[in-house]
Amino acid sequence: MSAMLRGSRSFHAGRGFMVLALALVAFGLTGCGARKLGSGEPVFWPPEPNPPRVQFLKGVSASKDVAKEKASVKLLSLSNEEEDTNKIIAKPYGIASNKGRIYVVDTIQNNVAIFDLVKETYEILPGSKGQGKLKKPINIAVASDGNVFVADTFRKEVMMYDELGNFVRAYGKDIQMKPVDVAVDDKNIYALDISNNEIKIIDRQSGDLAGAIGKGSETQVGLSLPTNLTMDKDGYLYVTNAGTGKVVKLDRDGHIVHTFGGLGDSFGEFGRPRGISVDDKGRIYVADASHQNVQIFNETGRILMFFGDPGYVYESLNLPAGVMVIRDNLDYFQKLAAPNFVLEEVIVVTNQFGPVKVSFYGLGQMKDFKGYDTLPKQAPKGKGDAEGKK
């Protein structure tokens, strides 16, 4: 029942995002029985009477959801089958994108599915064979040059593939680490090492270890069972930690800028924080496998809202793992949105269980609502308010 109560909460900051007791009660009731499968009605968060800000747009669980009955589309698999059979996504975790292509790591089939919704193409990473064979991939990142980097926990390496998916090289064979996530810039690879509670910095050219960051001190909380990381447009690193329930923000030199969150079930707290993403406006998105939602924070760690909580069949999140924010192909996604709901960007979340393995949500606003152009910059202080700490 506690999970249902968490799912029934609605929290919004600023004008138009006030917490209304009536809305909370109504949301709790609809979560128990009023949501009908196949009604065709758009699903929004937060519930009425608040203005809608997030809409479920589309779900992808297999190749048929992308390349629908197109005989000309070639679906590649590790078994070299060339027939147009349906390729399922079994248990996804990490997710990334590049030029409209979505990369999804499957932790059961030990591969990476690559699909393009606009071009209606779907394939399996072709370089995962021979020396480039993935053994237990979990997370993925795509560099600005199009090269793909996959964290493999069994090989204890970060695998690199080119833009076409061909294997290039592996990093970390002589480095003692168990990488669970990876971020990349033009010079370095940042491998999140769960076994040592730190981020290994690896030189992309030489493959040598250039340093390690993230350890705590007597006055600062460091990484504790880190699970996921991301890098924002300014080069800051954000790490979710299962040990403390906190999000830790670091610069590339290893200085801890601030932390927010904590273990719990109040607003701004986490049960099992996993995937994390930061958009161009500094908003931080954190997937929580325990609360089964994605919480959105401003740049200082103040909670703005959450979405995806249990109650729907297809539209809810089910053990969410990875999350990312994209603006590619926004015209395509706009056609999936409800009339008058104008998209700003798209939030993509992987589900390890349930009928939908990759969920697409639109962040936007209704034309009918005035004065709510963007999510507020900060929320009022209150119970569960997650404030950034130096």
Secondary structure, DSSP 8 states (H G I E B T S, - for coil): -HHHHHHH-----STT----HHHHHHHHHIIIII--TT-----EES-TTS---EEEEEEE-BGGGTSTT-TT-----TT---S----B--SEEEEEEETTEEEEEETTTTEEEEEETTTTEEEE-TT-SGGG--SSEEEEEE-TTS-EEEEETTTTEEEEE-TTS-EEEEE-TTS---EEEEEE-SSEEEEEETTTTEEEEEETTT--EEEEE----SSS---SSEEEEEE-TTS-EEEEETTT-EEEEE-TT--EEEEEE-BSSSTT-BSSEEEEEE-TT--EEEEETTTTEEEEE-TTS-EEEEE--SS-SSSS-SSEEEEEEE-TTHHHHHTTS-TTEEEEEEEEEEESSSS-SEEEEEEEEETTS-S-SS--S-----TT----B-
